[in-house]
């Protein structure tokens, strides 16, 4: 009898899990279990909801976007550094060639 109730309960829980986003409560549930502070857990959940309503993205998606933009910026900086180094080398070669032509004429 108990096994039937447990199986039925798990079946219903699994069936209804698709109706709500279970991930939305993972953060506050962890906060509640680790700190024991219900106010902190409620603020965590509320702030997540506000961020989602304001930006249209979850806080995790916002962090991913920020990370991607930082990666793109760092790639651009590296490319610019390489371009600048190439330009410096070319300028040095030109100066050396000018010096050679000026001082070592045939």
Secondary structure as a PSIPRED ss2 file (coil, helix, strand):
# PSIPRED VFORMAT (PSIPRED V4.0)

   1 X C   1.000  0.000  0.000
   2 X H   0.000  1.000  0.000
   3 X H   0.000  1.000  0.000
   4 X H   0.000  1.000  0.000
   5 X H   0.000  1.000  0.000
   6 X H   0.000  1.000  0.000
   7 X H   0.000  1.000  0.000
   8 X H   0.000  1.000  0.000
   9 X H   0.000  1.000  0.000
  10 X H   0.000  1.000  0.000
  11 X H   0.000  1.000  0.000
  12 X H   0.000  1.000  0.000
  13 X H   0.000  1.000  0.000
  14 X H   0.000  1.000  0.000
  15 X H   0.000  1.000  0.000
  16 X H   0.000  1.000  0.000
  17 X C   1.000  0.000  0.000
  18 X C   1.000  0.000  0.000
  19 X C   1.000  0.000  0.000
  20 X C   1.000  0.000  0.000
  21 X C   1.000  0.000  0.000
  22 X H   0.000  1.000  0.000
  23 X H   0.000  1.000  0.000
  24 X H   0.000  1.000  0.000
  25 X H   0.000  1.000  0.000
  26 X H   0.000  1.000  0.000
  27 X H   0.000  1.000  0.000
  28 X H   0.000  1.000  0.000
  29 X H   0.000  1.000  0.000
  30 X H   0.000  1.000  0.000
  31 X H   0.000  1.000  0.000
  32 X H   0.000  1.000  0.000
  33 X H   0.000  1.000  0.000
  34 X H   0.000  1.000  0.000
  35 X H   0.000  1.000  0.000
  36 X C   1.000  0.000  0.000
  37 X C   1.000  0.000  0.000
  38 X H   0.000  1.000  0.000
  39 X H   0.000  1.000  0.000
  40 X H   0.000  1.000  0.000
  41 X H   0.000  1.000  0.000
  42 X H   0.000  1.000  0.000
  43 X H   0.000  1.000  0.000
  44 X H   0.000  1.000  0.000
  45 X H   0.000  1.000  0.000
  46 X H   0.000  1.000  0.000
  47 X H   0.000  1.000  0.000
  48 X H   0.000  1.000  0.000
  49 X H   0.000  1.000  0.000
  50 X H   0.000  1.000  0.000
  51 X H   0.000  1.000  0.000
  52 X H   0.000  1.000  0.000
  53 X H   0.000  1.000  0.000
  54 X H   0.000  1.000  0.000
  55 X H   0.000  1.000  0.000
  56 X C   1.000  0.000  0.000
  57 X C   1.000  0.000  0.000
  58 X C   1.000  0.000  0.000
  59 X H   0.000  1.000  0.000
  60 X H   0.000  1.000  0.000
  61 X H   0.000  1.000  0.000
  62 X H   0.000  1.000  0.000
  63 X H   0.000  1.000  0.000
  64 X H   0.000  1.000  0.000
  65 X H   0.000  1.000  0.000
  66 X H   0.000  1.000  0.000
  67 X H   0.000  1.000  0.000
  68 X H   0.000  1.000  0.000
  69 X H   0.000  1.000  0.000
  70 X H   0.000  1.000  0.000
  71 X H   0.000  1.000  0.000
  72 X H   0.000  1.000  0.000
  73 X H   0.000  1.000  0.000
  74 X H   0.000  1.000  0.000
  75 X H   0.000  1.000  0.000
  76 X H   0.000  1.000  0.000
  77 X H   0.000  1.000  0.000
  78 X H   0.000  1.000  0.000
  79 X H   0.000  1.000  0.000
  80 X H   0.000  1.000  0.000
  81 X H   0.000  1.000  0.000
  82 X H   0.000  1.000  0.000
  83 X H   0.000  1.000  0.000
  84 X H   0.000  1.000  0.000
  85 X H   0.000  1.000  0.000
  86 X H   0.000  1.000  0.000
  87 X H   0.000  1.000  0.000
  88 X H   0.000  1.000  0.000
  89 X H   0.000  1.000  0.000
  90 X H   0.000  1.000  0.000
  91 X H   0.000  1.000  0.000
  92 X H   0.000  1.000  0.000
  93 X H   0.000  1.000  0.000
  94 X H   0.000  1.000  0.000
  95 X H   0.000  1.000  0.000
  96 X H   0.000  1.000  0.000
  97 X H   0.000  1.000  0.000
  98 X H   0.000  1.000  0.000
  99 X H   0.000  1.000  0.000
 100 X H   0.000  1.000  0.000
 101 X H   0.000  1.000  0.000
 102 X H   0.000  1.000  0.000
 103 X H   0.000  1.000  0.000
 104 X C   1.000  0.000  0.000
 105 X C   1.000  0.000  0.000
 106 X C   1.000  0.000  0.000
